[in-house]
Amino acid sequence: MHRKQTNQIIKDLNKKMVFLVGPRQVGKTWLAKEIGKKYQKTVYLNYDRLEDREIIKNERWLESTELLILDELHKMPGWKNFLKGVYDTKKENIKILITGSARLETFRQTGDSLAGRFYVHRLMPFSMAELIDSEYGNDMERFMTRGGFPEPFLSSDETGANRWRNQYIDGLVRDDVLDFEKIYDLKAVQMVFELLRRKVSSPVSYTSIAQDAGISPITARKYIQIFEALYIVFRVSPYSKNIARSILKGSKIYFYDNGLVVGGEGAKFENFVAVSLLKHTLAKNDMLGENNQLKYLRTKEGKEIDFCLANTDNDIEKIIETKKTDGQLSKNLKYFSDKYNLKAEQVVKELKRERVVDNIKIVKANSYLKELFL
């Protein structure tokens, strides 16, 4: 299935290296190979494969190569210096595409900077906006239950999707997390993971999670940071012009795979909207060079709005409240909209009629999500 970032990635390859990053099994390798088909001489090398590893280390690809795809290269010791050397000395005709599951910023250790030598494209799960022209573009229930990862989403039945997810969870915890850093308490990692699945949409307390998992708050925070680095979960922090104040308040945790959420339909719907808004935000940043952020609003008195979109100048462009069925205007949404003169929208999963109340749009989620950037 065509991914909408494809054309922009090809354009960017003509200028710099491209890093294609994102969650495990979201389709990075598939997309890289699809892009490779557009070149006459493409070389694909995976650092996890022993034979490929030797070719990479010795730079034994032909000089006539047009597109060089290096998968999981971040697992190579000193990969940044290696890649800098390859890029700075490559033939002009060679374009380089790097793929991997771990966040680039996680690997800012020793070594020369790659600044100015690459573009980043973050490949996210399918969204309604991306599949708007497909047979699945209107099937919100499929997105909510199966998530947007290609294999379970496109599976012919629920059984296939469930079998994929069981293997996916086991692979995330046993392989990715334990390989990422030396961790020996597998049960504690699994416990934190399961606790987070049940705390979607609520501000996370590291102390509470630590108590439930029988570990220290520092360890709980460390595990969650690893989950973030591996694109398993993402944080939505409270909006604040003061960064220090923002850090002190609790962030909310969401899963890239909507199928991992354990809870009621309201929590699953909010997670789905969160993933959709994150993808919208990241795509605008990666493809348009902006610096938008996904946040939420919360006052000391406990008034809260699910999401807000902040622009490059860290000014709020829009506040968004999600509801499963309630067509009545949210009091908190009206409070923030009136007090701070903010553009506001209430996104409802099950809504008979869209309307405007006190200059605030109450819209159907089905139509709202399809109109996002990607």
Protein Blocks (a to p, Z undefined) as FASTA:
>chain_A
ZZfklmmmmmmmmmmccddeddehilpmmmmmmmmmmpfbdcdddfklmklmmmmmnopa
cfkbmbdcdehklmpghklmmmmmmmmmmcfklccddddfbdfklmmcgdddfehiaccd
ddddddfklmmmmmklmmmmlmmmnopafklmmpmbfklmmmmmmmmmmmmmmmmmmmmp
ccfblmlmmmmmmmmmmmgoiacdfklmmmmnopafklmmmmmmmmmmnomaccdddddf
blklmmmpccddddfblmlpgcdfklmmmmmmmmmmmmmmmmmmmmnopacdddddddfk
opacfbacddfkopafbdcdddfklmbdcfklmmmmmmnopacddddfbafbgcdeehia
cddfklmmmmmmZZ
